Amino acid sequence: MSLPKSVDVVIVGAGPAGHTLALSLHQSGCQDILVVDGQHRTANTSRAAALHAATVEALERLGLADRFVAKGRQMQSTTIWTKGFSPIASAGFRSLAKNTKYPFILGIPQHVSEQILSDAAKERGIIVHRPLRVVDLKPHAHDNTLTDVIFENGETIRARAVVGADGSRSTVRSICGVEWNDPHGEVNANVVDDSAAAANMIVADVTLTAPPSLRPDAINLVIAPEGQQNALMIQYLPGDPYPDAVPAGTPVYRIASGIPAALGPPPRAPEVAYLQGLLDAFGPQHAVDGAAPLEVEHALWSSRFRTHSGIAGAFLTSAPGGAGPVCLLGDAAHIHPPMGGQGMNLGMRDAAKLGPVLARYVQAAKGGEAGATAAARADVEAWATQRRKRALEVIDLVRTIQSRLWVPNKTEYIFGVLPYNPAWIQFSVLSTLTSFEWFRSKTAWAVSGLGDP
Ligand SMILES: Cc1cc2nc3c(=O)[nH]c(=O)nc-3n(C[C@H](O)[C@H](O)[C@H](O)COP(=O)(O)OP(=O)(O)OC[C@H]3O[C@@H](n4cnc5c(N)ncnc54)[C@H](O)[C@@H]3O)c2cc1C
């Protein structure tokens, strides 16, 4: 399909952030948009498998919450299992019922979420042009408030605004020369050492020979046995996320585990034997009374992660030498480890909030009245400042979750003589705190994103 010469907004990247923005712009009356993606089709792997209440609310405003809820599983709590303690229910999401219609974490694989977004976009006449890769941005020769978007195939299109929703290695971000830093700079992504606990993680979707004796509507975190420092998460994935690989109705489980430095870097896509080794070492059998060891049958998808964070220096920029707004959102603007399942959620909410603001900017800029355009642009700037602040808060939240769970479960000595076990101290405190409703509610609130302004 040939491209128009100009549009109001070009969205680079048709992942969850790009799709959500397209839908939000469309709903806000900005329908002259072009969505492009460098890939032939979307990835069909589960990746981010949780939607939080605030994201489901954002989807409700787009008229899509019911579709998501119908395809997902309502997870009621996060349960921490550690030998010697009763299960610690750190966040019972029912407490959110006074704040939201969606008092749960919705377990739903990313490719299912992307399919729902893509179907909704098609219904509204939004087409994703694939494969179409952006390689450069330049100010338009006669009006530098417009941006020429240049594609790999040599085509060019003029846009009033450009949005880079093109993932963590964002081309748009690098063309615009926006900095990308780990806000804490703690974990060097290229080095695996003892000081970088959980510098590597793996995530995998598997079938098991027998179901685990854990609640299927809980996100289960198992703390490593004595002598180790690790945590392993196991969660049931709803529906039939891999219809081509296993028969309908086969239970599929998401496993995520830190990789202790002593094991060395994990393979890029760990297979059954590697995953089995992790379950043998860190699975529920050592912490959950009566739990049998779990046996991996099939590895349907797996990936390794570095647990570092990254944030763009600015979420609003422009093409070099230009003035037209270029926004960054989703993974192009921020990344962090998957603990707490925040990344994709944050990106989708960035997008849902940007839609109405950018639509107003486009409308004002087309009207040509300088004051109205400047005021609308100031609103885009406010969006960028507020979303960057929010991303930093989420990065801190994830860091806190990580530091609470990756605690050495081994005897250490104060002044070389007084023995103590950091994990026992940590989980005694957590066990006491989680017996209070206010603490459980506070934790559920933080994870839900409902405080996201
Ligand atoms: C292997 C893997 C496993 C993950 N697992 C988890 C997990 O377990 N839990 C979790 O919370 N999160 C996980 N994530 C992260 C989660 O998938 C992301 O947060 C989410 O996909 C971000 O959405 P996005 O729309 O911002 O970017 P993306 O989904 O990355 O989409 C960006 C899109 O931009 C396109 N693009 C890139 N460059 C260009 C260009 N120059 N021109 C045109 N198009 C371009 C790409 O083709 C892609 O479709 C995982 C990610 C990966 C890659």
The ligand as a MOL file (V3000), in Angstrom:
LIG
                    3D

  0  0  0     0  0            999 V3000
M  V30 BEGIN CTAB
M  V30 COUNTS 53 58 0 0 0
M  V30 BEGIN ATOM
M  V30 1 C 12.2840 -11.5410 25.0480 0
M  V30 2 C 11.4650 -10.6100 25.9100 0
M  V30 3 C 10.8560 -11.0760 27.0610 0
M  V30 4 C 10.1170 -10.2200 27.8930 0
M  V30 5 N 9.5190 -10.7160 29.0210 0
M  V30 6 C 8.8340 -9.8670 29.8450 0
M  V30 7 C 8.2440 -10.3160 31.0350 0
M  V30 8 O 8.3270 -11.4940 31.3810 0
M  V30 9 N 7.5630 -9.4410 31.8250 0
M  V30 10 C 7.4560 -8.1030 31.4650 0
M  V30 11 O 6.8390 -7.2870 32.2010 0
M  V30 12 N 8.0050 -7.6410 30.3240 0
M  V30 13 C 8.6990 -8.4850 29.5250 0
M  V30 14 N 9.2630 -8.0190 28.3940 0
M  V30 15 C 9.1260 -6.5980 28.1100 0
M  V30 16 C 7.8290 -6.2890 27.3730 0
M  V30 17 O 7.7180 -7.1920 26.3220 0
M  V30 18 C 7.9370 -4.8350 26.9220 0
M  V30 19 O 7.8620 -3.9820 28.0700 0
M  V30 20 C 6.8560 -4.4230 25.9190 0
M  V30 21 O 6.8730 -5.2150 24.7600 0
M  V30 22 C 7.1230 -2.9650 25.5240 0
M  V30 23 O 6.2090 -2.5730 24.5450 0
M  V30 24 P 6.5770 -1.4340 23.5020 0
M  V30 25 O 5.3710 -1.2880 22.6560 0
M  V30 26 O 7.1020 -0.2690 24.2280 0
M  V30 27 O 7.8200 -1.9810 22.6670 0
M  V30 28 P 7.9890 -3.3140 21.8150 0
M  V30 29 O 7.0020 -4.3500 22.2180 0
M  V30 30 O 9.4390 -3.6560 21.8800 0
M  V30 31 O 7.6050 -2.8770 20.3420 0
M  V30 32 C 8.4480 -2.0540 19.5780 0
M  V30 33 C 8.1180 -2.2600 18.1220 0
M  V30 34 O 8.8630 -1.3110 17.3610 0
M  V30 35 C 9.2980 -1.9160 16.1680 0
M  V30 36 N 10.4820 -1.1740 15.6800 0
M  V30 37 C 11.7000 -1.1150 16.2480 0
M  V30 38 N 12.5080 -0.3040 15.5400 0
M  V30 39 C 11.7790 0.1570 14.4960 0
M  V30 40 C 12.0550 1.0300 13.4040 0
M  V30 41 N 13.2650 1.6060 13.2360 0
M  V30 42 N 11.0840 1.2790 12.4990 0
M  V30 43 C 9.8440 0.7090 12.6410 0
M  V30 44 N 9.5360 -0.1250 13.6610 0
M  V30 45 C 10.4850 -0.4000 14.5680 0
M  V30 46 C 9.5910 -3.3470 16.5690 0
M  V30 47 O 9.5290 -4.2060 15.4420 0
M  V30 48 C 8.5030 -3.6300 17.6040 0
M  V30 49 O 7.3700 -4.2510 17.0200 0
M  V30 50 C 9.9900 -8.8570 27.5490 0
M  V30 51 C 10.5930 -8.4010 26.3710 0
M  V30 52 C 11.3050 -9.2460 25.5660 0
M  V30 53 C 11.9370 -8.7180 24.2840 0
M  V30 END ATOM
M  V30 BEGIN BOND
M  V30 1 1 1 2
M  V30 2 1 2 3
M  V30 3 2 2 52
M  V30 4 2 3 4
M  V30 5 1 4 5
M  V30 6 1 4 50
M  V30 7 2 5 6
M  V30 8 1 6 7
M  V30 9 1 6 13
M  V30 10 2 7 8
M  V30 11 1 7 9
M  V30 12 1 9 10
M  V30 13 2 10 11
M  V30 14 1 10 12
M  V30 15 2 12 13
M  V30 16 1 13 14
M  V30 17 1 14 15
M  V30 18 1 14 50
M  V30 19 1 15 16
M  V30 20 1 16 17
M  V30 21 1 16 18
M  V30 22 1 18 19
M  V30 23 1 18 20
M  V30 24 1 20 21
M  V30 25 1 20 22
M  V30 26 1 22 23
M  V30 27 1 23 24
M  V30 28 2 24 25
M  V30 29 1 24 26
M  V30 30 1 24 27
M  V30 31 1 27 28
M  V30 32 2 28 29
M  V30 33 1 28 30
M  V30 34 1 28 31
M  V30 35 1 31 32
M  V30 36 1 32 33
M  V30 37 1 33 34
M  V30 38 1 33 48
M  V30 39 1 34 35
M  V30 40 1 35 36
M  V30 41 1 35 46
M  V30 42 1 36 37
M  V30 43 1 36 45
M  V30 44 2 37 38
M  V30 45 1 38 39
M  V30 46 1 39 40
M  V30 47 2 39 45
M  V30 48 1 40 41
M  V30 49 2 40 42
M  V30 50 1 42 43
M  V30 51 2 43 44
M  V30 52 1 44 45
M  V30 53 1 46 47
M  V30 54 1 46 48
M  V30 55 1 48 49
M  V30 56 2 50 51
M  V30 57 1 51 52
M  V30 58 1 52 53
M  V30 END BOND
M  V30 END CTAB
M  END
